């Protein structure tokens, strides 16, 4: 199963009270790849949530992972 893609749908799921990132091909993957629950984002500022959501979305995109590979590798090296 290939879950990385350069296209995703980001939406607010009212039933889950969550921001979800879903794969564009529902036949490929039906469950959300990322679910940011209300308990997570409630105490965040707009800027914090934007950075949190943006980072998760970029990491799911092969083109962006390749573009930022060195920076991602450096972040993974930190204790």
C-alpha positions as a printed Julia matrix, in Angstrom:
79×3 Matrix{Float64}:
   0.0    0.0    0.0
   1.37   3.37  -1.04
   0.22   6.05   1.38
   2.67   8.82   0.44
   1.35  11.13  -2.26
   1.76  14.67  -3.48
  -2.02  15.22  -3.18
  -4.2   14.94  -0.1
  -7.49  16.18   1.23
  -7.37  18.15   4.45
 -10.7   18.7    6.16
 -12.41  19.14   9.48
 -14.41  16.08  10.51
 -17.33  17.28  12.62
 -18.17  13.8   13.92
 -14.58  13.21  15.1
 -14.07  16.86  16.14
 -10.73  16.52  14.39
  -8.72  17.89  11.51
  -7.98  14.95   9.21
  -5.64  14.4    6.3
  -6.97  11.73   3.96
  -5.51  10.0    0.93
  -7.1   11.22  -2.33
  -7.72   7.61  -3.46
 -10.25   6.17  -1.01
  -9.76   2.72  -2.59
  -6.08   2.91  -1.65
  -6.59   3.99   1.94
  -9.95   4.67   3.59
  -8.86   5.78   7.08
  -7.35   9.21   7.71
  -3.55   9.25   7.52
  -3.45  11.97  10.16
  -6.06  12.88  12.73
  -5.47  15.93  14.92
  -7.93  15.68  17.76
  -9.61  18.57  19.52
  -7.68  17.75  22.7
  -4.46  18.35  20.77
  -5.33  21.63  19.07
  -7.49  23.24  21.79
  -4.59  24.85  23.65
  -2.58  25.73  20.53
  -2.38  29.16  18.98
  -3.23  29.57  15.31
   0.47  29.74  14.47
   1.29  26.59  16.47
  -1.5   24.6   14.84
  -0.57  25.86  11.37
   3.03  24.72  11.88
   1.93  21.39  13.41
  -0.5   20.62  10.57
   1.84  21.89   7.88
   4.75  19.76   9.06
   2.64  16.6    9.07
   1.3   17.32   5.6
   4.74  18.03   4.14
   6.13  14.78   5.55
   3.46  12.8    3.67
   4.52  14.3    0.31
   7.43  12.53  -1.44
   8.37  15.67  -3.39
   8.6   17.76  -0.21
  10.42  14.98   1.69
  13.04  14.95  -1.06
  13.25  18.76  -1.15
  13.79  19.01   2.61
  15.71  15.72   3.03
  18.83  17.25   4.6
  16.81  19.29   7.1
  14.6   16.31   7.98
  17.69  14.14   8.45
  19.22  16.77  10.78
  16.01  16.93  12.82
  16.03  13.13  13.17
  19.63  13.2   14.47
  18.8   15.45  17.43
  18.53  13.64  20.78
